[in-house]
């Protein structure tokens, strides 16, 4: 009774909390039906502890006659906001690492207290991130044995799967390609790294017409002489709704926090989804030393076109769509570096286990980066994987998947339907890839997807057909590289593990990455 205002005023947070209330009161089977996940009794208790701590914090605040400025009040000072946010993240980490008794008695309450000092969107996001970690743990525990027992076969006698490693380089004629040289240098190094540590598979670079022949020659020279590197030219295109008149379409839609129309200024949009780490107000020299930053900059047209190509364009290109040459694809960011041989050949993982995609986990998409996404899906009656009430995403930095999934008309029609959001709201490819695997699960009886006996819809139904593997963990939690020398043996001796995947712009300047890939 005294907490009546919780439902009235704090419903956005309780939408997330309703999941753990159901689990705690009705058993873990509730989420099995809703989220294709199961919770152990201990994690059920963790969620219940969070609920109890939340209610206690709200009720205590209501019963306090004095205004409590430390809880629920949104701070406007950026430094204070940053400090509160980091304290909440540290409290979350302690809670996830603690034993159940400490979670109940102390850690859950500390997390809720600290998390409620930042805006609602942050606490919503953090609670969903907890559910994300729980879901990953349970999905991995219940995965078929082949995922954990598969030994690396890169140099073995097994027949090599028909896989291909793909990159995309977008440069435009009529738009300033700020940071283009840095991206070219990163791509040169990435090609070297992937050809060295995942040898024997062809590499394919899709590039726009504006990429010069000199740049392509540099790319070819970056890989070993025995590596196969192919080039495929592809023209970027707006979706039809934008093509007719881009300026009219984006009018007033791309306003940054300073009130500047970034489309009119620099052909940028998606301003609510974070900011770029490059700045139109900085020189090329500042890009080289890594000092460039731009809180007012949004996402450039070259990035938008690269997402459109990564989600649909390349899968209609004859290099992938014709000839029946490949069964599996690894679509790699131009600044993602494989710095040692993977413990498992990712193509062999798909080939042997029968899953349709491989990654570390499903992730909650960041607030501001999926504006309007659910509404657009709802208009067409399209389901989508969810974590709590957060939109799930997967595979944004590295897509390892069955090529047939991405070539299917079912997926490509979905990608076309969602394409506008790339340009207007900065929807990333990770949202599209999650939509692809949802489509496969929804149409599991369709022979075009492998039929009802496909392991992706039987053995891996609990993870939507995805093989979850630790080799992708660096994409979720990047390692601290301060003590890394470029030697895997030294890193494992000192820290117990060595970085495998490094996703960092400007890594071509890091001699350790060159050493690891030489």
The 8 nearest C-alpha neighbors of each residue, nearest first, counted from 0:
[[1, 2, 3, 4, 58, 5, 6, 61],
 [2, 0, 3, 58, 61, 62, 4, 5],
 [3, 1, 0, 4, 58, 5, 61, 57],
 [4, 2, 0, 5, 1, 6, 7, 8],
 [3, 5, 7, 2, 6, 8, 9, 1],
 [6, 4, 9, 3, 7, 8, 2, 10],
 [7, 5, 10, 4, 9, 8, 3, 13],
 [6, 8, 4, 5, 9, 10, 3, 2],
 [9, 7, 5, 4, 6, 10, 11, 3],
 [10, 8, 5, 11, 6, 12, 7, 13],
 [9, 11, 13, 6, 12, 8, 14, 7],
 [12, 10, 14, 13, 9, 15, 123, 119],
 [13, 11, 10, 14, 15, 123, 9, 16],
 [14, 12, 16, 10, 15, 11, 17, 9],
 [13, 15, 17, 11, 12, 16, 10, 388],
 [16, 14, 13, 17, 387, 12, 18, 388],
 [15, 17, 13, 18, 19, 14, 50, 20],
 [16, 18, 20, 14, 15, 19, 13, 21],
 [19, 17, 16, 21, 20, 15, 22, 387],
 [18, 20, 22, 46, 21, 16, 17, 23],
 [19, 21, 17, 23, 18, 22, 24, 16],
 [22, 20, 24, 18, 19, 23, 25, 17],
 [21, 23, 19, 27, 26, 25, 20, 24],
 [24, 22, 20, 21, 26, 19, 47, 25],
 [23, 25, 21, 22, 26, 20, 19, 27],
 [24, 26, 22, 21, 23, 29, 27, 28],
 [27, 25, 22, 28, 23, 24, 29, 21],
 [26, 28, 22, 29, 38, 37, 30, 25],
 [27, 29, 31, 26, 30, 37, 32, 22],
 [30, 28, 27, 31, 32, 22, 26, 33],
 [31, 29, 33, 32, 34, 28, 36, 27],
 [30, 32, 35, 36, 28, 37, 29, 33],
 [31, 33, 30, 35, 29, 34, 28, 36],
 [34, 32, 30, 31, 35, 29, 36, 28],
 [33, 35, 30, 36, 31, 32, 385, 386],
 [36, 34, 31, 461, 32, 33, 30, 37],
 [37, 35, 31, 34, 30, 134, 461, 138],
 [36, 38, 31, 27, 30, 137, 28, 39],
 [39, 37, 27, 42, 43, 40, 137, 36],
 [40, 38, 41, 42, 43, 37, 27, 137],
 [39, 41, 43, 42, 44, 38, 27, 26],
 [42, 40, 44, 43, 39, 45, 99, 38],
 [43, 41, 45, 44, 39, 40, 38, 46],
 [42, 44, 40, 46, 41, 45, 23, 38],
 [43, 45, 47, 41, 42, 46, 48, 40],
 [46, 44, 42, 48, 47, 43, 49, 41],
 [47, 45, 49, 19, 43, 48, 44, 42],
 [46, 48, 44, 50, 49, 45, 23, 19],
 [47, 49, 45, 51, 46, 50, 103, 107],
 [48, 50, 46, 52, 107, 47, 51, 53],
 [51, 49, 47, 53, 48, 52, 16, 54],
 [52, 50, 48, 54, 53, 49, 55, 47],
 [53, 51, 108, 55, 49, 50, 54, 48],
 [52, 54, 50, 56, 51, 55, 111, 49],
 [53, 55, 57, 51, 56, 52, 58, 50],
 [56, 54, 52, 58, 53, 57, 59, 51],
 [55, 57, 53, 59, 54, 58, 52, 60],
 [58, 56, 60, 54, 59, 55, 61, 53],
 [57, 59, 61, 55, 60, 56, 2, 54],
 [60, 58, 56, 62, 61, 57, 55, 63],
 [59, 61, 57, 63, 58, 62, 56, 67],
 [62, 60, 58, 59, 63, 57, 2, 64],
 [61, 63, 59, 60, 58, 64, 1, 57],
 [62, 64, 60, 65, 61, 59, 66, 67],
 [65, 63, 62, 66, 61, 60, 67, 59],
 [66, 64, 63, 67, 60, 62, 68, 61],
 [65, 67, 68, 64, 63, 60, 69, 61],
 [68, 66, 69, 70, 65, 60, 63, 71],
 [67, 69, 70, 72, 66, 71, 116, 73],
 [68, 70, 67, 116, 72, 71, 115, 66],
 [71, 69, 116, 68, 72, 115, 67, 112],
 [72, 70, 116, 115, 73, 69, 68, 117],
 [71, 73, 70, 68, 74, 116, 69, 117],
 [74, 72, 118, 117, 71, 75, 116, 80],
 [73, 75, 76, 80, 72, 79, 117, 77],
 [74, 76, 77, 73, 80, 79, 78, 72],
 [75, 77, 79, 78, 74, 80, 81, 73],
 [78, 76, 80, 79, 81, 75, 74, 82],
 [79, 77, 81, 80, 76, 82, 83, 75],
 [80, 78, 82, 76, 81, 77, 83, 74],
 [81, 79, 77, 83, 78, 82, 74, 84],
 [80, 82, 78, 84, 79, 83, 77, 85],
 [81, 83, 79, 85, 84, 80, 86, 78],
 [84, 82, 86, 80, 81, 85, 79, 87],
 [83, 85, 81, 87, 82, 86, 80, 88],
 [86, 84, 88, 82, 87, 83, 89, 81],
 [87, 85, 89, 83, 88, 84, 82, 90],
 [86, 88, 114, 113, 90, 84, 85, 89],
 [87, 89, 91, 85, 90, 86, 92, 84],
 [90, 88, 92, 86, 91, 87, 85, 93],
 [91, 89, 110, 87, 93, 88, 92, 86],
 [90, 92, 88, 94, 89, 93, 110, 87],
 [91, 93, 89, 95, 94, 90, 96, 88],
 [94, 92, 90, 96, 91, 95, 97, 89],
 [93, 95, 106, 91, 97, 92, 96, 102],
 [96, 94, 92, 93, 97, 91, 129, 102],
 [95, 97, 93, 94, 92, 98, 91, 102],
 [98, 96, 94, 95, 93, 102, 101, 99],
 [99, 97, 101, 100, 102, 96, 94, 95],
 [98, 100, 102, 101, 103, 97, 41, 45],
 [101, 99, 103, 102, 98, 104, 97, 105],
 [100, 102, 104, 103, 99, 105, 98, 106],
 [103, 101, 106, 99, 107, 100, 105, 104],
 [104, 102, 100, 101, 48, 105, 99, 107],
 [105, 103, 101, 102, 100, 106, 107, 108],
 [104, 106, 101, 108, 102, 107, 103, 109],
 [105, 107, 102, 109, 94, 108, 101, 110],
 [108, 106, 110, 102, 49, 109, 105, 48],
 [107, 109, 52, 111, 110, 106, 105, 112],
 [108, 110, 106, 112, 107, 111, 113, 105],
 [109, 111, 90, 107, 113, 108, 112, 91],
 [110, 112, 114, 108, 113, 109, 115, 53],
 [113, 111, 109, 110, 115, 114, 108, 56],
 [112, 114, 87, 110, 111, 115, 116, 109],
 [113, 115, 87, 111, 116, 122, 112, 110],
 [116, 114, 117, 113, 112, 71, 70, 111],
 [117, 115, 70, 71, 114, 113, 69, 72],
 [116, 118, 115, 73, 114, 121, 83, 84],
 [119, 117, 73, 121, 120, 122, 116, 115],
 [120, 118, 122, 121, 123, 117, 12, 115],
 [119, 121, 123, 118, 122, 124, 366, 117],
 [122, 120, 124, 119, 123, 118, 125, 117],
 [121, 123, 125, 119, 124, 114, 120, 126],
 [124, 122, 120, 121, 126, 125, 12, 119],
 [123, 125, 121, 127, 122, 126, 120, 128],
 [124, 126, 128, 122, 127, 123, 121, 129],
 [127, 125, 129, 128, 123, 124, 122, 130],
 [126, 128, 130, 124, 125, 129, 387, 131],
 [129, 127, 131, 125, 126, 130, 124, 132],
 [130, 128, 126, 132, 131, 127, 133, 125],
 [129, 131, 127, 133, 128, 132, 134, 126],
 [132, 130, 128, 134, 129, 133, 127, 362],
 [133, 131, 135, 129, 134, 130, 136, 128],
 [132, 134, 130, 136, 135, 131, 137, 129],
 [133, 135, 131, 137, 132, 136, 138, 130],
 [136, 134, 132, 138, 133, 137, 360, 139],
 [137, 135, 133, 139, 134, 138, 140, 132],
 [136, 138, 140, 134, 139, 135, 141, 133],
 [137, 139, 135, 141, 140, 136, 134, 462],
 [138, 140, 142, 136, 137, 141, 135, 467],
 [141, 139, 137, 138, 142, 136, 135, 143],
 [140, 142, 138, 139, 137, 143, 461, 144],
 [141, 143, 139, 140, 138, 144, 459, 146],
 [144, 142, 145, 146, 141, 458, 459, 147],
 [145, 143, 146, 147, 148, 142, 149, 141],
 [144, 146, 148, 149, 147, 143, 352, 351],
 [147, 145, 144, 148, 149, 143, 466, 352],
 [146, 148, 144, 145, 149, 143, 468, 142],
 [149, 147, 145, 146, 144, 150, 143, 151],
 [148, 150, 145, 147, 146, 151, 343, 348],
 [151, 149, 343, 148, 152, 342, 147, 344],
 [150, 152, 343, 344, 342, 153, 149, 155],
 [151, 153, 155, 154, 150, 344, 157, 343],
 [154, 152, 155, 151, 344, 197, 198, 343],
 [155, 153, 152, 156, 151, 157, 198, 199],
 [156, 154, 152, 153, 157, 151, 158, 159],
 [155, 157, 158, 154, 152, 159, 153, 151],
 [158, 156, 155, 159, 152, 153, 154, 160],
 [157, 159, 160, 156, 155, 152, 161, 347],
 [158, 160, 157, 161, 347, 153, 162, 156],
 [161, 159, 162, 347, 346, 158, 350, 326],
 [162, 160, 325, 326, 327, 159, 163, 324],
 [161, 163, 327, 328, 325, 160, 326, 346],
 [162, 164, 328, 201, 200, 202, 329, 165],
 [165, 163, 329, 202, 328, 330, 203, 201],
 [164, 166, 330, 203, 202, 204, 329, 331],
 [167, 165, 204, 331, 330, 205, 333, 203],
 [168, 166, 205, 204, 206, 169, 333, 165],
 [169, 167, 206, 205, 170, 207, 166, 204],
 [170, 168, 207, 206, 301, 305, 167, 171],
 [169, 171, 209, 210, 207, 301, 176, 168],
 [172, 170, 209, 174, 173, 169, 301, 176],
 [173, 171, 209, 174, 170, 175, 208, 176],
 [172, 174, 171, 175, 176, 170, 209, 266],
 [175, 173, 171, 172, 176, 266, 300, 265],
 [174, 176, 177, 173, 171, 172, 265, 170],
 [177, 175, 179, 174, 178, 170, 171, 301],
 [178, 176, 179, 175, 279, 283, 277, 180],
 [177, 179, 181, 180, 176, 182, 286, 283],
 [180, 178, 182, 176, 181, 177, 183, 170],
 [181, 179, 183, 182, 178, 184, 177, 185],
 [180, 182, 184, 178, 179, 183, 185, 505],
 [181, 183, 185, 179, 180, 184, 186, 178],
 [184, 182, 180, 186, 185, 181, 179, 187],
 [183, 185, 187, 181, 186, 182, 507, 180],
 [184, 186, 182, 507, 188, 334, 183, 187],
 [187, 185, 333, 189, 183, 188, 184, 182],
 [188, 186, 184, 190, 218, 185, 189, 221],
 [187, 189, 191, 185, 186, 190, 192, 507],
 [190, 188, 186, 192, 336, 191, 187, 185],
 [191, 189, 187, 193, 188, 192, 194, 186],
 [190, 192, 222, 188, 189, 194, 221, 193],
 [193, 191, 516, 189, 195, 337, 190, 194],
 [192, 194, 196, 195, 190, 197, 337, 191],
 [195, 193, 198, 191, 192, 197, 196, 190],
 [194, 196, 192, 193, 198, 197, 191, 516],
 [195, 197, 340, 193, 339, 198, 194, 192],
 [198, 196, 193, 194, 195, 340, 199, 200],
 [199, 197, 194, 195, 200, 196, 193, 226],
 [198, 200, 201, 197, 226, 194, 227, 153],
 [199, 201, 198, 163, 162, 202, 164, 197],
 [202, 200, 227, 163, 228, 164, 199, 203],
 [201, 203, 228, 164, 165, 163, 227, 229],
 [202, 204, 229, 165, 228, 230, 164, 166],
 [205, 203, 166, 230, 167, 165, 231, 206],
 [204, 206, 231, 167, 232, 230, 166, 168],
 [207, 205, 168, 232, 169, 167, 233, 204],
 [206, 208, 233, 169, 234, 209, 232, 210],
 [209, 207, 210, 232, 234, 206, 233, 211],
 [208, 210, 207, 170, 171, 172, 211, 169],
 [211, 209, 208, 207, 170, 206, 214, 212],
 [212, 210, 214, 213, 209, 215, 208, 216],
 [211, 213, 215, 214, 216, 210, 217, 209],
 [214, 212, 216, 211, 215, 217, 210, 218],
 [213, 215, 217, 211, 216, 212, 218, 210],
 [214, 216, 218, 212, 217, 213, 219, 211],
 [217, 215, 213, 219, 214, 218, 212, 220],
 [216, 218, 214, 220, 215, 219, 221, 213],
 [219, 217, 215, 221, 216, 220, 187, 214],
 [218, 220, 216, 221, 217, 222, 215, 228],
 [219, 221, 217, 218, 222, 216, 223, 224],
 [220, 222, 218, 219, 187, 191, 217, 190],
 [221, 223, 191, 220, 219, 190, 226, 224],
 [224, 222, 226, 225, 221, 194, 191, 220],
 [223, 225, 226, 222, 227, 220, 219, 221],
 [224, 226, 223, 227, 222, 199, 198, 194],
 [227, 225, 223, 224, 222, 228, 194, 201],
 [228, 226, 201, 202, 229, 225, 200, 224],
 [227, 229, 202, 203, 201, 226, 219, 230],
 [228, 230, 203, 202, 204, 227, 231, 201],
 [231, 229, 204, 203, 205, 232, 228, 206],
 [230, 232, 205, 204, 206, 233, 229, 318],
 [233, 231, 206, 207, 205, 208, 230, 234],
 [232, 234, 207, 206, 231, 205, 235, 208],
 [233, 235, 207, 236, 208, 232, 206, 312],
 [236, 234, 304, 233, 207, 308, 237, 305],
 [237, 235, 234, 238, 304, 242, 307, 308],
 [236, 238, 242, 241, 239, 235, 304, 240],
 [237, 239, 240, 241, 242, 418, 419, 236],
 [240, 238, 242, 241, 237, 243, 236, 419],
 [239, 241, 238, 242, 243, 419, 237, 248],
 [242, 240, 245, 239, 238, 243, 237, 244],
 [243, 241, 239, 237, 244, 240, 245, 238],
 [242, 244, 241, 245, 240, 239, 248, 247],
 [243, 245, 247, 242, 246, 241, 248, 240],
 [246, 244, 248, 241, 247, 242, 249, 243],
 [247, 245, 249, 248, 244, 250, 263, 262],
 [246, 248, 250, 245, 244, 249, 241, 243],
 [247, 249, 245, 246, 250, 241, 244, 252],
 [248, 250, 252, 246, 247, 251, 245, 253],
 [251, 249, 247, 252, 248, 246, 253, 262],
 [250, 252, 253, 249, 254, 260, 262, 248],
 [253, 251, 249, 250, 254, 423, 268, 260],
 [254, 252, 268, 260, 261, 262, 251, 270],
 [253, 255, 260, 259, 258, 261, 252, 270],
 [254, 256, 258, 257, 270, 259, 295, 253],
 [257, 255, 258, 295, 254, 259, 270, 294],
 [256, 258, 255, 259, 295, 254, 260, 294],
 [257, 259, 255, 256, 254, 260, 261, 295],
 [260, 258, 254, 255, 257, 261, 256, 264],
 [261, 259, 254, 262, 263, 253, 264, 258],
 [260, 262, 264, 267, 263, 265, 253, 259],
 [263, 261, 266, 267, 264, 265, 260, 253],
 [262, 264, 261, 260, 265, 266, 246, 250],
 [265, 263, 261, 262, 260, 266, 267, 259],
 [264, 266, 262, 267, 261, 263, 299, 174],
 [267, 265, 262, 300, 263, 299, 261, 264],
 [268, 266, 299, 262, 298, 261, 297, 265],
 [267, 269, 253, 298, 270, 297, 262, 423],
 [270, 268, 424, 425, 423, 271, 298, 272],
 [269, 271, 297, 268, 255, 272, 253, 254],
 [272, 270, 367, 269, 273, 368, 424, 255],
 [273, 271, 368, 367, 270, 269, 425, 274],
 [274, 272, 271, 270, 275, 367, 297, 368],
 [275, 273, 297, 294, 296, 276, 272, 270],
 [274, 276, 277, 296, 297, 298, 293, 273],
 [275, 277, 292, 293, 274, 291, 278, 294],
 [278, 276, 292, 275, 291, 293, 279, 286],
 [279, 277, 293, 280, 281, 292, 291, 296],
 [278, 280, 281, 277, 177, 296, 282, 293],
 [279, 281, 278, 282, 293, 291, 277, 292],
 [282, 280, 278, 279, 285, 291, 283, 286],
 [281, 283, 284, 285, 280, 286, 279, 291],
 [282, 284, 286, 285, 287, 281, 178, 177],
 [285, 283, 287, 282, 286, 288, 281, 289],
 [286, 284, 291, 290, 287, 288, 282, 283],
 [287, 285, 283, 289, 284, 291, 288, 290],
 [286, 288, 284, 285, 289, 283, 181, 505],
 [287, 289, 285, 286, 290, 284, 291, 505],
 [288, 290, 286, 287, 291, 285, 505, 292],
 [291, 289, 285, 288, 286, 292, 287, 281],
 [292, 290, 285, 286, 277, 289, 278, 281],
 [291, 293, 276, 277, 278, 290, 294, 275],
 [292, 294, 278, 295, 296, 277, 276, 275],
 [293, 295, 296, 274, 292, 275, 276, 297],
 [296, 294, 293, 255, 256, 297, 257, 274],
 [295, 297, 293, 294, 274, 275, 278, 298],
 [296, 298, 270, 274, 268, 267, 275, 269],
 [297, 299, 267, 268, 269, 275, 302, 300],
 [300, 298, 267, 302, 301, 266, 297, 303],
 [299, 301, 303, 302, 267, 266, 304, 298],
 [302, 300, 304, 299, 303, 169, 305, 170],
 [303, 301, 305, 300, 299, 304, 306, 298],
 [304, 302, 300, 306, 305, 301, 422, 421],
 [303, 305, 307, 301, 306, 302, 235, 300],
 [304, 306, 302, 308, 303, 307, 309, 169],
 [307, 305, 309, 303, 308, 304, 428, 310],
 [308, 306, 304, 310, 305, 309, 311, 312],
 [307, 309, 312, 305, 306, 311, 313, 310],
 [310, 308, 306, 307, 311, 305, 313, 312],
 [309, 311, 307, 308, 428, 306, 414, 312],
 [310, 312, 314, 308, 313, 309, 307, 411],
 [313, 311, 308, 314, 315, 307, 309, 310],
 [312, 314, 316, 315, 308, 311, 309, 319],
 [315, 313, 311, 312, 316, 406, 320, 319],
 [314, 316, 313, 312, 320, 317, 311, 406],
 [315, 317, 313, 318, 314, 320, 319, 312],
 [318, 316, 320, 321, 319, 315, 322, 314],
 [319, 317, 316, 320, 321, 231, 322, 313],
 [320, 318, 317, 321, 316, 314, 313, 315],
 [319, 321, 317, 315, 316, 314, 318, 406],
 [322, 320, 317, 323, 319, 318, 324, 316],
 [321, 323, 324, 320, 317, 319, 318, 325],
 [322, 324, 321, 325, 320, 326, 319, 318],
 [325, 323, 322, 326, 161, 321, 319, 162],
 [324, 326, 161, 162, 327, 323, 163, 402],
 [325, 327, 161, 402, 162, 401, 403, 328],
 [328, 326, 162, 401, 402, 400, 325, 161],
 [327, 329, 163, 400, 162, 402, 399, 164],
 [328, 330, 399, 164, 398, 165, 331, 163],
 [331, 329, 165, 398, 397, 166, 164, 328],
 [330, 332, 397, 166, 165, 329, 333, 396],
 [333, 331, 335, 334, 396, 166, 397, 330],
 [332, 334, 186, 335, 166, 331, 189, 185],
 [333, 335, 332, 185, 504, 502, 503, 186],
 [336, 334, 502, 332, 501, 333, 189, 331],
 [335, 337, 189, 501, 500, 338, 192, 502],
 [336, 338, 500, 192, 193, 499, 339, 501],
 [339, 337, 499, 515, 336, 516, 192, 500],
 [340, 338, 196, 499, 337, 341, 515, 487],
 [339, 341, 196, 197, 342, 338, 337, 499],
 [342, 340, 343, 339, 344, 470, 499, 196],
 [343, 341, 151, 340, 344, 470, 150, 345],
 [344, 342, 151, 341, 345, 150, 348, 152],
 [343, 345, 347, 346, 151, 153, 348, 152],
 [346, 344, 348, 347, 343, 349, 399, 357],
 [345, 347, 349, 348, 344, 350, 162, 160],
 [348, 346, 350, 344, 345, 349, 351, 160],
 [347, 349, 345, 346, 350, 351, 352, 344],
 [350, 348, 346, 354, 347, 353, 352, 351],
 [349, 351, 347, 348, 353, 352, 346, 160],
 [352, 350, 348, 349, 353, 347, 145, 149],
 [351, 353, 349, 354, 350, 348, 145, 146],
 [354, 352, 454, 349, 350, 351, 455, 355],
 [355, 353, 455, 464, 349, 465, 352, 466],
 [354, 356, 401, 464, 400, 465, 455, 353],
 [355, 357, 400, 465, 399, 354, 466, 401],
 [358, 356, 466, 465, 399, 467, 400, 468],
 [359, 357, 467, 360, 471, 468, 394, 466],
 [358, 360, 471, 467, 468, 472, 469, 357],
 [361, 359, 135, 358, 467, 362, 393, 131],
 [360, 362, 393, 392, 391, 131, 363, 135],
 [363, 361, 392, 391, 364, 360, 393, 131],
 [362, 364, 391, 389, 390, 392, 128, 365],
 [363, 365, 390, 391, 392, 362, 366, 368],
 [364, 366, 368, 367, 363, 124, 369, 272],
 [367, 365, 368, 364, 369, 120, 124, 272],
 [366, 368, 272, 271, 369, 370, 365, 273],
 [369, 367, 272, 366, 365, 426, 370, 425],
 [368, 370, 372, 426, 367, 371, 366, 424],
 [371, 369, 372, 367, 368, 424, 366, 373],
 [370, 372, 374, 373, 369, 375, 420, 424],
 [373, 371, 369, 375, 374, 370, 376, 420],
 [374, 372, 376, 375, 371, 377, 369, 370],
 [373, 375, 377, 371, 376, 372, 378, 370],
 [376, 374, 372, 378, 377, 373, 371, 379],
 [377, 375, 381, 373, 374, 379, 378, 380],
 [376, 378, 380, 374, 379, 375, 381, 373],
 [379, 377, 375, 376, 380, 374, 381, 373],
 [378, 380, 377, 381, 376, 375, 374, 382],
 [379, 381, 377, 378, 376, 382, 375, 374],
 [380, 382, 376, 379, 377, 383, 378, 438],
 [383, 381, 380, 376, 384, 437, 377, 434],
 [382, 384, 434, 437, 385, 381, 433, 390],
 [385, 383, 391, 437, 390, 433, 382, 386],
 [386, 384, 390, 391, 389, 388, 387, 383],
 [385, 387, 389, 388, 391, 131, 127, 390],
 [388, 386, 389, 15, 127, 385, 130, 18],
 [387, 389, 386, 385, 15, 390, 14, 127],
 [390, 388, 386, 387, 385, 363, 391, 127],
 [389, 391, 385, 364, 363, 386, 388, 392],
 [392, 390, 363, 385, 362, 384, 364, 386],
 [393, 391, 430, 429, 362, 433, 361, 364],
 [392, 394, 429, 361, 433, 395, 362, 432],
 [393, 395, 398, 397, 429, 396, 358, 432],
 [394, 396, 429, 428, 397, 393, 398, 427],
 [397, 395, 332, 394, 331, 398, 474, 335],
 [396, 398, 331, 394, 330, 395, 399, 332],
 [397, 399, 394, 330, 329, 400, 395, 331],
 [400, 398, 329, 357, 356, 328, 397, 330],
 [401, 399, 356, 355, 328, 327, 402, 398],
 [402, 400, 327, 355, 403, 404, 326, 328],
 [401, 403, 327, 405, 404, 326, 328, 400],
 [404, 402, 406, 401, 405, 407, 326, 327],
 [405, 403, 402, 407, 406, 401, 410, 435],
 [404, 406, 402, 403, 407, 410, 314, 411],
 [407, 405, 403, 314, 404, 402, 408, 320],
 [408, 406, 409, 410, 404, 405, 403, 411],
 [407, 409, 411, 410, 412, 406, 405, 413],
 [410, 408, 407, 412, 411, 413, 438, 435],
 [409, 411, 413, 412, 408, 407, 435, 414],
 [410, 412, 414, 408, 413, 409, 311, 415],
 [411, 413, 415, 409, 414, 410, 408, 416],
 [412, 414, 416, 410, 411, 415, 417, 409],
 [413, 415, 411, 417, 412, 416, 418, 410],
 [416, 414, 418, 412, 413, 417, 411, 311],
 [415, 417, 413, 414, 418, 412, 419, 411],
 [418, 416, 414, 415, 419, 420, 413, 375],
 [417, 419, 415, 420, 421, 416, 414, 238],
 [420, 418, 421, 422, 417, 423, 238, 240],
 [419, 421, 423, 424, 418, 422, 426, 417],
 [422, 420, 426, 425, 419, 418, 424, 423],
 [423, 421, 420, 419, 303, 425, 424, 268],
 [422, 424, 420, 269, 421, 425, 268, 419],
 [423, 425, 269, 420, 426, 421, 422, 370],
 [426, 424, 269, 421, 422, 427, 368, 423],
 [427, 425, 421, 420, 424, 369, 368, 428],
 [428, 426, 429, 430, 425, 421, 306, 395],
 [427, 429, 431, 430, 395, 310, 306, 432],
 [428, 430, 395, 393, 392, 432, 394, 427],
 [431, 429, 392, 433, 428, 432, 427, 434],
 [430, 432, 434, 428, 433, 429, 435, 414],
 [433, 431, 435, 429, 434, 430, 428, 393],
 [432, 434, 430, 435, 392, 431, 436, 393],
 [433, 435, 431, 437, 432, 436, 383, 438],
 [436, 434, 432, 438, 433, 437, 410, 431],
 [435, 437, 439, 438, 433, 434, 463, 440],
 [436, 438, 434, 440, 439, 435, 383, 441],
 [439, 437, 441, 435, 436, 440, 434, 442],
 [438, 440, 436, 442, 437, 441, 443, 448],
 [441, 439, 443, 437, 438, 442, 456, 436],
 [440, 442, 438, 439, 443, 437, 382, 444],
 [443, 441, 439, 440, 444, 445, 438, 448],
 [442, 444, 440, 445, 451, 441, 439, 450],
 [445, 443, 451, 450, 442, 446, 448, 449],
 [444, 446, 450, 447, 443, 442, 448, 449],
 [445, 447, 450, 449, 448, 444, 451, 443],
 [448, 446, 445, 449, 450, 407, 444, 403],
 [449, 447, 446, 445, 450, 439, 443, 404],
 [450, 448, 446, 453, 447, 445, 451, 452],
 [449, 451, 446, 444, 445, 452, 453, 448],
 [450, 452, 444, 443, 453, 456, 449, 445],
 [453, 451, 450, 454, 457, 449, 456, 444],
 [452, 454, 449, 455, 451, 456, 450, 457],
 [455, 453, 457, 458, 353, 456, 452, 459],
 [454, 456, 464, 354, 459, 453, 457, 355],
 [457, 455, 460, 454, 453, 459, 464, 440],
 [456, 458, 454, 460, 459, 455, 453, 452],
 [459, 457, 454, 460, 455, 456, 143, 142],
 [460, 458, 464, 455, 461, 462, 457, 456],
 [459, 461, 456, 463, 457, 462, 464, 458],
 [462, 460, 35, 459, 463, 36, 138, 464],
 [461, 463, 460, 465, 464, 459, 138, 35],
 [464, 462, 460, 465, 461, 459, 436, 440],
 [463, 465, 455, 459, 354, 460, 462, 355],
 [466, 464, 356, 357, 462, 354, 463, 355],
 [465, 467, 357, 354, 356, 468, 358, 146],
 [468, 466, 359, 358, 357, 360, 465, 139],
 [467, 469, 359, 470, 358, 466, 471, 357],
 [470, 468, 472, 471, 359, 467, 358, 473],
 [469, 471, 468, 472, 341, 342, 359, 499],
 [472, 470, 359, 469, 473, 474, 358, 468],
 [471, 473, 469, 474, 475, 359, 470, 476],
 [474, 472, 477, 476, 475, 471, 500, 478],
 [475, 473, 472, 471, 476, 477, 500, 502],
 [476, 474, 472, 473, 477, 471, 359, 360],
 [475, 477, 473, 474, 472, 478, 479, 471],
 [478, 476, 473, 474, 475, 479, 501, 472],
 [479, 477, 480, 476, 473, 498, 501, 497],
 [478, 480, 481, 477, 482, 483, 498, 476],
 [479, 481, 483, 482, 478, 498, 484, 477],
 [480, 482, 479, 483, 484, 478, 490, 485],
 [483, 481, 480, 484, 479, 490, 493, 494],
 [482, 484, 480, 481, 485, 490, 486, 511],
 [485, 483, 486, 511, 482, 490, 489, 487],
 [486, 484, 511, 515, 483, 514, 512, 487],
 [487, 485, 489, 484, 488, 490, 515, 483],
 [486, 488, 490, 497, 489, 491, 485, 339],
 [489, 487, 491, 486, 490, 492, 497, 493],
 [488, 490, 492, 486, 491, 487, 493, 484],
 [491, 489, 497, 487, 493, 492, 488, 494],
 [490, 492, 496, 495, 497, 488, 494, 489],
 [491, 493, 489, 490, 495, 494, 488, 496],
 [492, 494, 490, 491, 495, 489, 496, 488],
 [495, 493, 491, 496, 490, 492, 497, 489],
 [496, 494, 491, 492, 493, 490, 497, 489],
 [497, 495, 491, 494, 490, 498, 492, 487],
 [496, 498, 490, 491, 487, 499, 495, 494],
 [499, 497, 500, 478, 496, 501, 473, 338],
 [498, 500, 338, 339, 337, 497, 501, 341],
 [501, 499, 337, 336, 473, 498, 338, 502],
 [502, 500, 336, 335, 503, 499, 337, 498],
 [503, 501, 335, 334, 336, 500, 504, 474],
 [504, 502, 506, 501, 334, 505, 335, 336],
 [503, 505, 506, 334, 502, 185, 182, 181],
 [504, 506, 507, 508, 185, 181, 503, 289],
 [507, 505, 509, 508, 504, 503, 185, 512],
 [506, 508, 185, 505, 509, 184, 188, 513],
 [507, 509, 506, 505, 510, 287, 512, 513],
 [510, 508, 506, 511, 507, 512, 513, 505],
 [509, 511, 513, 512, 514, 508, 507, 485],
 [510, 512, 485, 514, 513, 509, 484, 515],
 [513, 511, 515, 514, 510, 509, 485, 516],
 [514, 512, 510, 516, 511, 515, 517, 509],
 [513, 515, 511, 517, 512, 516, 485, 510],
 [514, 516, 485, 512, 338, 513, 517, 511],
 [517, 515, 192, 513, 514, 338, 512, 191],
 [516, 514, 515, 513, 195, 192, 191, 512]]
